[in-house]
Amino acid sequence: MPALLDNISWHALSGPQAAFACGAGAARRYAPGFSPIIAFADPLRPDFASLRPFCEAGEHFYCAGWSGPAPLAWRIETQSTMFRMLWQGAEPDPADTLATVALGAPHAAAALELATLTNPGPFGPRTIELGDYLGVFDGGRLVAMAGERMHAGRYREISGVCTHPEFRGRGLARRLMHLLIRRQLRRGETPFLHVMHDNAGAHALYGRMGFADYCETIVRVVAPC
C-alpha cells in the first residue's frame, strides 16, 4: 500500500480521521484545535482556493509534498524537507516498567505546554484526541510524552515525541515510543514517523531504534493572507 504512505496526510484527513477534519473538494485540514496540517488529494496541484474558506488569517499550517509559487491569498513562511520513516524493526521488549499515564482531556493544557516548550512539530490543544498518548509525570508535572497522530490503512504515525529539557538523557522518549510501537504492531499496524532534515540527532536515534527512511519530502509552513 505505498500510495497511502506517499500522501498519508490526505488519506488520513479524508478517511479514518475525517471527523477531525474540515475542507472541501480536494483539500482538507485538521479542524481548529488539532494539529495545524493541511493536505490535498493531488499535492502537485494543491487546491488552496477550496481550502481558504476554512482558514482564518493568522493561522499557520504545515503542508508536505507541495512545491511551486505561493497561491493567491496565501504566503509561504518557511520551507525545508523532512524524512518519512517506516518501522522495520522487531517488536520492542514488553518488559519495560516505565510508569506512564494515558493522556486525555484533563492533560491537554500540560501536553500543549510541553509541546510549546520543546517543539516536536505541529501540535494543538486537541492533538492528543487523535490517538493514544502516553505521558511521564514527575511530581505532578508532565515531563515526557509520545503519541499517535495520522493514520490510514495499516499505517499509524508516532508523533508528539518530546521531553522536558531538565529530564533529557534518561531514555524517556525512546521508551514511550517503544510502548506505542508495541501496541501498534499488536494491532497489526505499521508505525511510521516524520523527522525534520536538520534534526540529525533524532534521525539517527530513530534509525537505531528500527525505523528506516521511506522518503524525503518537502515541507512548508504556509499562511492565508
N, CA, C and O of each residue as an XYZ file, in Angstrom:
900
protein
N       0.821     -1.200      0.000
C       0.000      0.000      0.000
C       0.868      1.270      0.000
O       0.601      2.186      0.777
N       1.900      1.343     -0.853
C       2.781      2.512     -0.791
C       2.082      3.815     -1.111
O       2.476      4.854     -0.581
N       1.047      3.808     -1.965
C       0.380      5.059     -2.325
C      -0.209      5.748     -1.098
O      -0.200      6.976     -1.019
N      -0.715      4.985     -0.153
C      -1.243      5.571      1.080
C      -0.164      6.367      1.803
O      -0.408      7.491      2.243
N       1.008      5.799      1.925
C       2.069      6.446      2.675
C       2.641      7.645      1.923
O       3.144      8.582      2.542
N       2.568      7.620      0.598
C       3.086      8.735     -0.187
C       2.315     10.019      0.093
O       2.892     11.105      0.044
N       1.033      9.915      0.382
C       0.208     11.095      0.669
C      -0.648     10.791      1.901
O      -1.875     10.887      1.866
N       0.029     10.425      2.986
C      -0.659      9.911      4.159
C      -1.555     10.953      4.809
O      -2.605     10.601      5.346
N      -1.174     12.225      4.777
C      -1.999     13.243      5.420
C      -3.358     13.357      4.736
O      -4.375     13.512      5.411
N      -3.389     13.282      3.412
C      -4.671     13.346      2.698
C      -5.516     12.113      3.007
O      -6.712     12.231      3.274
N      -4.910     10.947      2.971
C      -5.669      9.713      3.204
C      -6.188      9.653      4.642
O      -7.249      9.078      4.888
N      -5.462     10.234      5.588
C      -5.952     10.293      6.969
C      -7.123     11.258      7.091
O      -8.165     10.916      7.650
N      -6.943     12.475      6.560
C      -7.948     13.523      6.728
C      -9.216     13.273      5.913
O     -10.289     13.754      6.277
N      -9.102     12.542      4.838
C     -10.283     12.240      4.014
C     -10.839     10.855      4.310
O     -11.845     10.447      3.728
N     -10.175     10.120      5.228
C     -10.583      8.755      5.540
C     -10.862      8.575      7.018
O     -11.835      9.130      7.528
N     -10.026      7.806      7.727
C     -10.317      7.469      9.120
C     -10.439      8.668     10.051
O     -11.127      8.589     11.069
N      -9.787      9.775      9.720
C      -9.824     10.942     10.598
C     -10.675     12.082     10.030
O     -10.491     13.242     10.400
N     -11.595     11.751      9.141
C     -12.455     12.778      8.544
C     -13.266     13.526      9.594
O     -13.594     14.697      9.406
N     -13.593     12.857     10.699
C     -14.372     13.517     11.753
C     -13.578     14.629     12.433
O     -14.166     15.492     13.084
N     -12.259     14.623     12.292
C     -11.405     15.651     12.885
C     -10.989     16.697     11.862
O     -10.152     17.551     12.154
N     -11.564     16.640     10.667
C     -11.119     17.470      9.556
C     -12.226     18.378      9.047
O     -13.404     18.171      9.336
N     -11.827     19.378      8.291
C     -12.772     20.196      7.544
C     -12.104     20.573      6.227
O     -10.889     20.451      6.072
N     -12.911     21.028      5.294
C     -12.410     21.369      3.971
C     -13.453     21.052      2.925
O     -14.602     20.752      3.251
N     -13.052     21.119      1.663
C     -13.969     20.859      0.563
C     -13.188     20.393     -0.650
O     -11.995     20.668     -0.785
N     -13.878     19.683     -1.528
C     -13.233     19.235     -2.751
C     -12.014     18.388     -2.485
O     -12.084     17.383     -1.777
N     -10.895     18.797     -3.055
C      -9.655     18.033     -2.950
C      -8.715     18.615     -1.911
O      -7.500     18.446     -2.009
N      -9.274     19.311     -0.901
C      -8.448     19.950      0.121
C      -9.036     19.692      1.505
O     -10.252     19.758      1.687
N      -8.185     19.402      2.472
C      -8.604     19.164      3.844
C      -7.583     19.766      4.813
O      -6.418     19.965      4.470
N      -8.047     20.046      6.015
C      -7.189     20.446      7.120
C      -7.720     19.799      8.382
O      -8.898     19.449      8.462
N      -6.840     19.637      9.379
C      -7.359     19.290     10.687
C      -8.183     20.470     11.190
O      -7.805     21.625     10.994
N      -9.300     20.181     11.832
C     -10.175     21.229     12.346
C      -9.414     22.080     13.364
O      -8.444     21.607     13.957
N      -9.841     23.326     13.575
C      -9.174     24.180     14.563
C      -9.077     23.495     15.926
O     -10.026     22.872     16.402
N      -7.911     23.628     16.530
C      -7.657     22.997     17.819
C      -6.807     21.752     17.716
O      -6.136     21.362     18.672
N      -6.839     21.120     16.533
C      -5.989     19.953     16.311
C      -4.669     20.410     15.682
O      -4.391     21.609     15.636
N      -3.867     19.481     15.207
C      -2.592     19.844     14.598
C      -2.819     20.679     13.338
O      -3.647     20.311     12.505
N      -2.105     21.793     13.182
C      -2.300     22.656     12.017
C      -1.632     22.092     10.764
O      -0.558     22.537     10.359
N      -2.286     21.112     10.167
C      -1.769     20.426      8.977
C      -2.829     20.477      7.892
O      -4.014     20.287      8.167
N      -2.406     20.732      6.655
C      -3.310     20.709      5.516
C      -2.818     19.673      4.517
O      -1.638     19.327      4.487
N      -3.744     19.187      3.701
C      -3.399     18.147      2.731
C      -4.294     18.271      1.507
O      -5.391     18.826      1.565
N      -3.794     17.738      0.402
C      -4.504     17.810     -0.875
C      -4.517     16.439     -1.545
O      -3.580     15.653     -1.403
N      -5.586     16.172     -2.269
C      -5.681     14.901     -2.985
C      -4.547     14.766     -3.986
O      -4.038     13.666     -4.203
N      -4.149     15.865     -4.594
C      -3.029     15.881     -5.528
C      -2.046     16.950     -5.066
O      -2.246     18.127     -5.369
N      -0.994     16.580     -4.344
C      -0.056     17.583     -3.833
C       0.641     18.385     -4.936
O       1.113     19.495     -4.691
N       0.706     17.830     -6.134
C       1.349     18.563     -7.230
C       0.456     19.671     -7.777
O       0.937     20.597     -8.429
N      -0.863     19.572     -7.507
C      -1.815     20.599     -7.925
C      -2.731     20.920     -6.739
O      -3.917     20.592     -6.758
N      -2.179     21.555     -5.722
C      -2.938     21.790     -4.480
C      -4.090     22.771     -4.691
O      -3.928     23.816     -5.321
N      -5.240     22.417     -4.156
C      -6.456     23.212     -4.325
C      -6.614     24.167     -3.136
O      -7.485     23.981     -2.287
N      -5.755     25.191     -3.093
C      -5.792     26.137     -1.987
C      -7.079     26.955     -1.971
O      -7.538     27.366     -0.905
N      -7.662     27.194     -3.139
C      -8.880     28.009     -3.203
C     -10.025     27.340     -2.437
O     -10.793     28.020     -1.756
N     -10.142     26.020     -2.545
C     -11.213     25.321     -1.829
C     -10.976     25.306     -0.332
O     -11.920     25.210      0.452
N      -9.722     25.401      0.064
C      -9.390     25.346      1.486
C      -9.543     26.698      2.176
O      -9.807     26.756      3.377
N      -9.380     27.776      1.428
C      -9.324     29.113      2.036
C     -10.533     29.445      2.923
O     -10.329     30.042      3.980
N     -11.779     29.098      2.561
C     -12.906     29.441      3.430
C     -12.864     28.767      4.808
O     -13.592     29.172      5.714
N     -12.033     27.763      4.967
C     -11.952     27.027      6.228
C     -10.758     27.469      7.083
O     -10.453     26.850      8.102
N     -10.090     28.544      6.657
C      -8.893     29.016      7.347
C      -9.044     30.491      7.700
O      -9.666     31.260      6.967
N      -8.471     30.867      8.824
C      -8.551     32.240      9.297
C      -7.197     32.926      9.159
O      -6.152     32.281      9.242
N      -7.225     34.219      8.950
C      -5.990     34.994      8.945
C      -5.292     34.818     10.288
O      -5.938     34.813     11.336
N      -4.000     34.676     10.252
C      -3.238     34.458     11.470
C      -2.927     33.001     11.749
O      -2.061     32.707     12.573
N      -3.618     32.071     11.075
C      -3.303     30.648     11.238
C      -2.081     30.292     10.396
O      -1.811     30.918      9.371
N      -1.360     29.290     10.842
C      -0.177     28.810     10.137
C      -0.302     27.298     10.002
O      -0.655     26.609     10.960
N      -0.010     26.783      8.808
C      -0.234     25.374      8.521
C       1.015     24.719      7.938
O       1.775     25.336      7.190
N       1.204     23.452      8.303
C       2.248     22.636      7.693
C       1.650     21.909      6.495
O       0.535     21.389      6.553
N       2.408     21.887      5.420
C       1.946     21.243      4.189
C       3.118     20.492      3.580
O       4.166     21.085      3.321
N       2.955     19.199      3.347
C       4.041     18.364      2.820
C       3.787     17.989      1.366
O       2.644     17.871      0.926
N       4.879     17.805      0.633
C       4.791     17.263     -0.716
C       4.434     18.258     -1.795
O       4.230     17.869     -2.945
N       4.353     19.545     -1.453
C       3.936     20.547     -2.432
C       5.054     21.555     -2.655
O       5.667     22.027     -1.697
N       5.320     21.886     -3.907
C       6.289     22.916     -4.257
C       5.664     23.825     -5.307
O       4.599     23.526     -5.847
N       6.320     24.912     -5.584
C       5.786     25.879     -6.541
C       5.563     27.216     -5.873
O       5.766     27.349     -4.667
N       5.141     28.225     -6.652
C       4.940     29.564     -6.089
C       3.750     29.604     -5.155
O       2.875     28.740     -5.201
N       3.729     30.621     -4.307
C       2.617     30.790     -3.376
C       1.326     31.041     -4.151
O       1.312     31.859     -5.071
N       0.248     30.356     -3.797
C      -1.027     30.581     -4.478
C      -1.655     31.902     -4.058
O      -1.235     32.514     -3.076
N      -2.649     32.332     -4.795
C      -3.348     33.569     -4.489
C      -3.929     33.514     -3.079
O      -4.529     32.513     -2.686
N      -3.747     34.592     -2.325
C      -4.276     34.758     -0.970
C      -3.553     33.907      0.068
O      -4.066     33.712      1.169
N      -2.369     33.398     -0.269
C      -1.559     32.635      0.673
C      -0.113     33.110      0.584
O       0.304     33.672     -0.429
N       0.650     32.879      1.656
C       2.079     33.163      1.623
C       2.852     31.979      2.199
O       2.359     31.268      3.075
N       4.044     31.782      1.704
C       4.940     30.734      2.193
C       5.846     31.355      3.244
O       6.554     32.321      2.960
N       5.831     30.807      4.458
C       6.609     31.389      5.543
C       7.965     30.711      5.717
O       8.971     31.398      5.890
N       8.015     29.394      5.676
C       9.281     28.669      5.753
C       9.205     27.437      4.870
O       8.122     26.968      4.519
N      10.364     26.927      4.520
C      10.430     25.709      3.699
C      11.634     24.887      4.108
O      12.713     25.425      4.356
N      11.444     23.583      4.177
C      12.532     22.664      4.486
C      12.162     21.308      3.884
O      11.289     21.216      3.021
N      12.835     20.266      4.348
C      12.458     18.899      3.977
C      12.408     18.064      5.245
O      13.000     18.421      6.264
N      11.703     16.962      5.170
C      11.627     16.041      6.299
C      11.684     14.616      5.787
O      11.323     14.332      4.645
N      12.144     13.727      6.650
C      12.161     12.309      6.338
C      10.872     11.669      6.850
O      10.443     11.931      7.974
N      10.273     10.848      6.034
C       9.196      9.952      6.478
C       9.850      8.597      6.676
O      10.416      8.028      5.742
N       9.770      8.082      7.901
C      10.463      6.852      8.252
C       9.453      5.767      8.608
O       8.433      6.033      9.243
N       9.752      4.549      8.191
C       8.845      3.411      8.360
C       9.509      2.368      9.249
O      10.698      2.082      9.110
N       8.730      1.807     10.156
C       9.272      0.816     11.083
C       9.681     -0.453     10.350
O       8.909     -1.016      9.574
N      10.918     -0.897     10.612
C      11.443     -2.130     10.035
C      11.976     -3.075     11.106
O      12.486     -4.149     10.787
N      11.864     -2.686     12.361
C      12.472     -3.457     13.433
C      11.578     -4.554     13.977
O      10.459     -4.764     13.507
N      12.092     -5.241     14.968
C      11.334     -6.275     15.657
C      10.435     -5.630     16.709
O      10.577     -4.446     17.011
N       9.515     -6.408     17.261
C       8.645     -5.885     18.314
C       9.477     -5.555     19.546
O      10.274     -6.383     19.987
N       9.307     -4.360     20.110
C      10.086     -3.994     21.310
C       9.798     -4.919     22.487
O       8.725     -5.516     22.587
N      10.772     -5.021     23.363
C      10.679     -5.862     24.556
C       9.502     -5.420     25.428
O       9.401     -4.240     25.766
N       8.622     -6.336     25.794
C       7.459     -5.961     26.612
C       7.776     -5.768     28.087
O       6.877     -5.465     28.871
N       9.029     -5.936     28.481
C       9.372     -5.941     29.902
C       9.586     -4.548     30.496
O       9.883     -4.432     31.685
N       9.445     -3.503     29.704
C       9.687     -2.147     30.214
C       8.700     -1.824     31.333
O       7.497     -2.043     31.191
N       9.211     -1.306     32.436
C       8.369     -0.994     33.603
C       8.154      0.510     33.770
O       7.784      0.966     34.851
N       8.381      1.271     32.721
C       8.192      2.722     32.800
C       6.764      3.047     33.231
O       5.804      2.543     32.648
N       6.628      3.886     34.245
C       5.309      4.294     34.736
C       4.765      5.405     33.842
O       5.339      6.491     33.771
N       3.663      5.127     33.167
C       3.087      6.092     32.232
C       1.631      6.374     32.595
O       0.992      5.622     33.331
N       1.140      7.469     32.059
C      -0.257      7.863     32.227
C      -0.847      8.051     30.833
O      -0.240      8.698     29.980
N      -2.032      7.485     30.604
C      -2.739      7.726     29.343
C      -3.271      9.150     29.367
O      -4.070      9.502     30.235
N      -2.835      9.969     28.421
C      -3.217     11.372     28.412
C      -4.600     11.547     27.798
O      -4.927     10.933     26.782
N      -5.398     12.386     28.423
C      -6.736     12.694     27.943
C      -7.035     14.163     28.131
O      -6.130     14.965     28.363
N      -8.305     14.517     28.032
C      -8.715     15.921     28.097
C      -8.163     16.661     29.315
O      -7.761     17.817     29.180
N      -8.127     16.039     30.508
C      -7.585     16.769     31.667
C      -6.112     17.145     31.537
O      -5.621     18.012     32.259
N      -5.405     16.484     30.604
C      -3.970     16.732     30.446
C      -3.672     17.627     29.242
O      -2.504     17.868     28.938
N      -4.689     18.120     28.559
C      -4.485     18.855     27.305
C      -3.597     20.079     27.505
O      -2.695     20.328     26.705
N      -3.842     20.836     28.555
C      -3.057     22.050     28.783
C      -1.594     21.714     29.054
O      -0.699     22.389     28.545
N      -1.343     20.678     29.849
C       0.032     20.285     30.158
C       0.745     19.770     28.913
O       1.925     20.054     28.706
N       0.024     19.007     28.076
C       0.623     18.494     26.843
C       0.975     19.635     25.902
O       2.050     19.634     25.302
N       0.081     20.610     25.766
C       0.359     21.754     24.898
C       1.529     22.568     25.437
O       2.359     23.045     24.663
N       1.603     22.731     26.745
C       2.719     23.472     27.341
C       4.049     22.793     27.055
O       5.025     23.458     26.710
N       4.094     21.459     27.197
C       5.334     20.734     26.928
C       5.691     20.799     25.442
O       6.860     20.965     25.094
N       4.696     20.670     24.571
C       4.954     20.745     23.135
C       5.420     22.138     22.730
O       6.298     22.271     21.877
N       4.849     23.166     23.323
C       5.268     24.532     23.013
C       6.710     24.768     23.440
O       7.461     25.464     22.756
N       7.094     24.188     24.568
C       8.460     24.337     25.061
C       9.464     23.609     24.194
O      10.558     24.119     23.951
N       9.111     22.419     23.722
C      10.089     21.547     23.055
C       9.945     21.486     21.542
O      10.867     21.034     20.864
N       8.815     21.926     20.989
C       8.570     21.991     19.553
C       8.794     20.656     18.832
O       9.692     20.552     17.996
N       7.991     19.640     19.144
C       8.119     18.358     18.443
C       7.477     18.343     17.062
O       7.544     17.330     16.366
N       6.857     19.445     16.653
C       6.144     19.506     15.381
C       4.775     20.118     15.603
O       4.441     20.504     16.723
N       3.973     20.211     14.538
C       2.663     20.856     14.669
C       1.795     20.176     15.727
O       1.566     18.968     15.679
N       1.322     20.966     16.669
C       0.620     20.433     17.835
C      -0.411     21.450     18.284
O      -0.127     22.647     18.331
N      -1.605     20.983     18.614
C      -2.663     21.852     19.086
C      -3.242     21.336     20.387
O      -2.889     20.239     20.821
N      -4.123     22.099     21.025
C      -4.669     21.685     22.320
C      -5.496     20.405     22.258
O      -5.703     19.765     23.289
N      -5.981     20.009     21.057
C      -6.780     18.794     20.942
C      -6.026     17.649     20.236
O      -6.611     16.604     19.950
N      -4.754     17.849     19.964
C      -3.994     16.827     19.238
C      -4.027     15.478     19.944
O      -4.047     14.438     19.286
N      -4.034     15.480     21.273
C      -3.990     14.200     21.995
C      -5.270     13.388     21.816
O      -5.331     12.244     22.265
N      -6.300     13.952     21.167
C      -7.511     13.193     20.867
C      -7.369     12.323     19.612
O      -8.246     11.510     19.320
N      -6.276     12.489     18.877
C      -6.123     11.811     17.596
C      -5.663     10.360     17.719
O      -5.695      9.619     16.737
N      -5.241      9.952     18.900
C      -4.772      8.585     19.088
C      -4.377      8.368     20.533
O      -4.745      9.153     21.406
N      -3.635      7.312     20.787
C      -3.129      7.044     22.133
C      -1.969      7.985     22.430
O      -1.035      8.093     21.635
N      -2.023      8.653     23.551
C      -0.907      9.474     24.016
C      -0.530      9.017     25.407
O      -1.390      8.833     26.268
N       0.767      8.835     25.620
C       1.296      8.405     26.911
C       2.220      9.480     27.453
O       2.985     10.091     26.706
N       2.145      9.708     28.753
C       2.995     10.701     29.376
C       3.698     10.162     30.607
O       3.249      9.198     31.227
N       4.799     10.794     30.946
C       5.540     10.509     32.172
C       5.480     11.766     33.038
O       5.773     12.866     32.570
N       5.104     11.593     34.287
C       4.965     12.709     35.211
C       6.016     12.630     36.304
O       6.436     11.546     36.710
N       6.430     13.793     36.769
C       7.334     13.886     37.906
C       6.762     14.948     38.845
O       6.728     16.131     38.507
N       6.317     14.522     40.016
C       5.737     15.460     40.956
C       4.543     16.224     40.413
O       4.355     17.398     40.730
N       3.745     15.568     39.605
C       2.570     16.217     39.040
C       2.838     16.988     37.762
O       1.903     17.523     37.166
N       4.093     17.064     37.320
C       4.452     17.801     36.100
C       4.690     16.819     34.957
O       5.413     15.837     35.124
N       4.086     17.076     33.798
C       4.325     16.257     32.623
C       5.711     16.565     32.086
O       6.001     17.702     31.713
N       6.571     15.545     32.046
C       7.967     15.775     31.652
C       8.344     15.073     30.354
O       9.394     15.370     29.784
N       7.524     14.159     29.875
C       7.794     13.500     28.601
C       6.492     12.930     28.066
O       5.606     12.557     28.835
N       6.379     12.863     26.743
C       5.186     12.269     26.144
C       5.494     11.798     24.731
O       6.483     12.195     24.116
N       4.617     10.944     24.246
C       4.652     10.488     22.864
C       3.259      9.983     22.540
O       2.535      9.528     23.425
N       2.884     10.064     21.269
C       1.532      9.651     20.919
C       1.378      9.306     19.456
O       2.351      9.068     18.741
N       0.135      9.286     19.033
C      -0.222      8.897     17.666
C      -0.998     10.037     17.012
O      -1.835     10.674     17.652
N      -0.717     10.289     15.743
C      -1.417     11.363     15.045
C      -2.128     10.806     13.816
O      -3.259     10.335     13.930
N      -1.506     10.847     12.664
C      -2.180     10.412     11.437
C      -2.259      8.894     11.342
O      -1.369      8.179     11.803
N      -3.346      8.418     10.735
C      -3.387      7.004     10.373
C      -4.347      6.788      9.223
O      -5.370      7.459      9.092
N      -3.979      5.835      8.400
C      -4.805      5.407      7.274
C      -4.336      4.024      6.873
O      -3.137      3.744      6.870
N      -5.285      3.154      6.532
C      -4.916      1.783      6.220
C      -4.217      1.153      7.411
O      -4.697      1.252      8.540
N      -3.097      0.513      7.167
C      -2.366     -0.135      8.259
C      -1.279      0.766      8.846
O      -0.545      0.344      9.740
N      -1.171      1.973      8.366
C      -0.113      2.867      8.827
C      -0.607      3.776      9.952
O      -1.684      4.365      9.858
N       0.192      3.883     11.016
C      -0.150      4.787     12.117
C       1.108      5.529     12.563
O       2.166      4.936     12.775
N       0.956      6.830     12.694
C       2.104      7.697     12.960
C       2.416      7.808     14.451
O       1.520      7.944     15.285
N       3.707      7.748     14.760
C       4.215      8.118     16.077
C       4.544      9.608     16.018
O       5.262     10.050     15.121
N       4.025     10.379     16.962
C       4.172     11.833     16.876
C       4.159     12.440     18.271
O       3.926     11.753     19.265
N       4.416     13.749     18.320
C       4.388     14.452     19.601
C       5.417     13.950     20.591
O       5.198     14.018     21.801
N       6.536     13.448     20.096
C       7.567     12.877     20.976
C       8.417     14.010     21.538
O       9.081     14.721     20.785
N       8.401     14.177     22.839
C       9.186     15.268     23.426
C       9.457     15.014     24.902
O       8.722     14.296     25.580
N      10.534     15.626     25.376
C      10.957     15.509     26.768
C      11.359     16.884     27.270
O      12.038     17.633     26.568
N      10.946     17.215     28.476
C      11.348     18.478     29.082
C      12.875     18.534     29.158
O      13.504     17.533     29.500
N      13.485     19.685     28.847
C      14.959     19.767     28.854
C      15.607     19.280     30.142
O      16.718     18.751     30.110
N      14.935     19.448     31.270
C      15.529     19.025     32.538
C      15.548     17.510     32.713
O      16.195     17.004     33.630
N      14.850     16.782     31.852
C      14.734     15.331     32.011
C      15.286     14.563     30.812
O      15.050     13.361     30.685
N      16.006     15.235     29.948
C      16.588     14.557     28.797
C      17.777     13.706     29.226
O      18.362     13.905     30.291
N      18.118     12.743     28.355
C      19.237     11.861     28.638
C      18.880     10.648     29.467
O      19.766      9.890     29.860
N      17.591     10.444     29.744
C      17.155      9.303     30.544
C      16.438      8.235     29.708
O      15.991      7.218     30.238
N      16.335      8.478     28.412
C      15.693      7.497     27.535
C      14.182      7.486     27.600
O      13.558      6.525     27.150
N      13.571      8.532     28.152
C      12.123      8.528     28.335
C      11.381      8.505     27.003
O      10.433      7.738     26.832
N      11.808      9.339     26.064
C      11.123      9.401     24.767
C      11.218      8.059     24.038
O      10.230      7.576     23.485
N      12.395      7.470     24.041
C      12.579      6.176     23.376
C      11.696      5.111     24.002
O      11.088      4.313     23.289
N      11.620      5.090     25.318
C      10.810      4.071     25.997
C       9.323      4.276     25.741
O       8.582      3.308     25.565
N       8.883      5.533     25.718
C       7.484      5.813     25.379
C       7.175      5.363     23.954
O       6.127      4.769     23.699
N       8.081      5.645     23.035
C       7.883      5.224     21.651
C       7.799      3.702     21.551
O       6.959      3.175     20.821
N       8.654      3.001     22.273
C       8.624      1.538     22.239
C       7.278      0.997     22.724
O       6.756      0.034     22.163
N       6.724      1.609     23.754
C       5.423      1.169     24.250
C       4.343      1.352     23.178
O       3.501      0.473     22.990
N       4.365      2.471     22.490
C       3.378      2.727     21.439
C       3.593      1.817     20.234
O       2.639      1.285     19.666
N       4.843      1.648     19.855
C       5.151      0.783     18.709
C       4.670     -0.638     18.966
O       4.104     -1.284     18.084
N       4.899     -1.114     20.176
C       4.453     -2.468     20.509
C       2.931     -2.577     20.403
O       2.420     -3.571     19.885
N       2.203     -1.572     20.885
C       0.743     -1.572     20.751
C       0.329     -1.632     19.280
O      -0.553     -2.401     18.897
N       0.980     -0.812     18.473
C       0.610     -0.756     17.062
C       0.880     -2.086     16.362
O       0.045     -2.571     15.599
N       2.024     -2.661     16.617
C       2.341     -3.951     15.992
C       1.355     -5.016     16.427
O       0.955     -5.853     15.618
N       0.953     -5.003     17.696
C      -0.020     -5.977     18.190
C      -1.391     -5.781     17.529
O      -2.175     -6.725     17.434
N      -1.677     -4.557     17.074
C      -2.926     -4.279     16.368
C      -2.818     -4.567     14.880
O      -3.787     -4.380     14.145
N      -1.659     -5.017     14.425
C      -1.464     -5.289     13.008
C      -1.144     -4.054     12.197
O      -1.304     -4.053     10.977
N      -0.688     -2.992     12.868
C      -0.381     -1.735     12.196
C       1.124     -1.589     11.975
O       1.925     -2.259     12.627
N       1.495     -0.709     11.050
C       2.892     -0.420     10.777
C       3.197      1.000     11.225
O       2.630      1.946     10.678
N       4.075      1.174     12.203
C       4.407      2.518     12.679
C       5.236      3.293     11.650
O       6.051      2.725     10.922
N       5.004      4.590     11.614
C       5.855      5.485     10.830
C       5.958      6.800     11.595
O       5.219      7.035     12.552
N       6.880      7.646     11.163
C       7.044      8.947     11.809
C       7.681      9.918     10.830
O       8.128      9.542      9.747
N       7.707     11.178     11.245
C       8.359     12.231     10.473
C       9.437     12.880     11.330
O       9.271     13.035     12.539
N      10.533     13.254     10.701
C      11.599     13.970     11.394
C      12.205     14.959     10.408
O      12.458     14.628      9.250
N      12.432     16.181     10.888
C      12.972     17.216     10.018
C      14.396     16.883      9.591
O      15.150     16.250     10.331
N      14.748     17.317      8.393
C      16.060     17.019      7.811
C      17.203     17.496      8.706
O      18.224     16.820      8.829
N      17.027     18.667      9.331
C      18.134     19.214     10.115
C      18.194     18.670     11.541
O      19.072     19.061     12.310
N      17.276     17.779     11.906
C      17.305     17.168     13.234
C      18.078     15.853     13.145
O      17.514     14.765     13.266
N      19.382     15.990     12.931
C      20.215     14.813     12.666
C      20.252     13.862     13.850
O      20.297     12.647     13.663
N      20.234     14.393     15.060
C      20.292     13.533     16.237
C      19.078     12.622     16.333
O      19.217     11.421     16.565
N      17.879     13.192     16.153
C      16.656     12.389     16.213
C      16.606     11.400     15.052
O      16.182     10.257     15.222
N      17.038     11.843     13.875
C      17.030     10.957     12.705
C      17.905      9.732     12.962
O      17.514      8.608     12.648
N      19.076      9.950     13.528
C      19.979      8.836     13.830
C      19.392      7.928     14.906
O      19.487      6.705     14.810
N      18.784      8.530     15.935
C      18.179      7.733     17.009
C      17.071      6.837     16.460
O      17.013      5.654     16.794
N      16.194      7.387     15.626
C      15.102      6.592     15.082
C      15.629      5.459     14.200
O      15.048      4.375     14.155
N      16.723      5.720     13.507
C      17.332      4.664     12.712
C      17.844      3.528     13.574
O      17.680      2.357     13.230
N      18.466      3.872     14.697
C      18.964      2.838     15.608
C      17.817      2.069     16.251
O      17.961      0.889     16.570
N      16.697      2.721     16.440
C      15.547      2.065     17.061
C      14.907      1.021     16.160
O      14.339      0.041     16.642
N      15.001      1.233     14.841
C      14.379      0.290     13.914
C      13.586      0.923     12.796
O      12.969      0.214     12.001
N      13.587      2.250     12.715
C      12.946      2.935     11.599
C      13.933      3.074     10.440
O      15.142      3.174     10.651
N      13.408      3.080      9.221
C      14.222      3.282      8.035
C      13.581      4.363      7.170
O      12.359      4.510      7.148
N      14.411      5.113      6.465
C      13.893      6.165      5.596
C      12.990      5.574      4.528
O      13.370      4.634      3.829
N      11.799      6.127      4.407
C      10.896      5.775      3.312
C      11.043      6.787      2.177
O      11.119      6.416      1.005
N      11.081      8.076      2.542
C      11.281      9.120      1.550
C      11.706     10.396      2.255
O      11.576     10.509      3.474
N      12.202     11.338      1.510
C      12.428     12.694      1.992
C      11.544     13.609      1.168
O      11.584     13.577     -0.062
N      10.749     14.421      1.838
C       9.759     15.231      1.139
C       9.840     16.682      1.585
O      10.236     16.976      2.713
N       9.470     17.564      0.710
C       9.423     18.981      1.040
C       8.316     19.230      2.055
O       7.269     18.583      2.022
N       8.561     20.177      2.957
C       7.526     20.589      3.915
C       7.595     22.106      4.038
O       8.672     22.690      4.150
N       6.417     22.727      4.015
C       6.342     24.176      4.090
C       5.386     24.585      5.201
O       4.451     23.861      5.542
N       5.644     25.764      5.754
C       4.656     26.402      6.616
C       4.047     27.530      5.794
O       4.753     28.409      5.299
N       2.718     27.491      5.657
C       2.009     28.466      4.835
C       0.930     29.146      5.688
O       0.475     28.605      6.696
N       0.542     30.331      5.256
C      -0.458     31.088      5.996
C      -1.380     31.818      5.016
O      -0.913     32.322      3.995
N      -2.678     31.881      5.312
C      -3.574     32.669      4.470
C      -3.326     34.156      4.687
O      -3.035     34.587      5.803
N      -3.440     34.920      3.640
C      -3.224     36.370      3.724
C      -4.524     37.061      4.199
O      -4.557     38.284      4.337
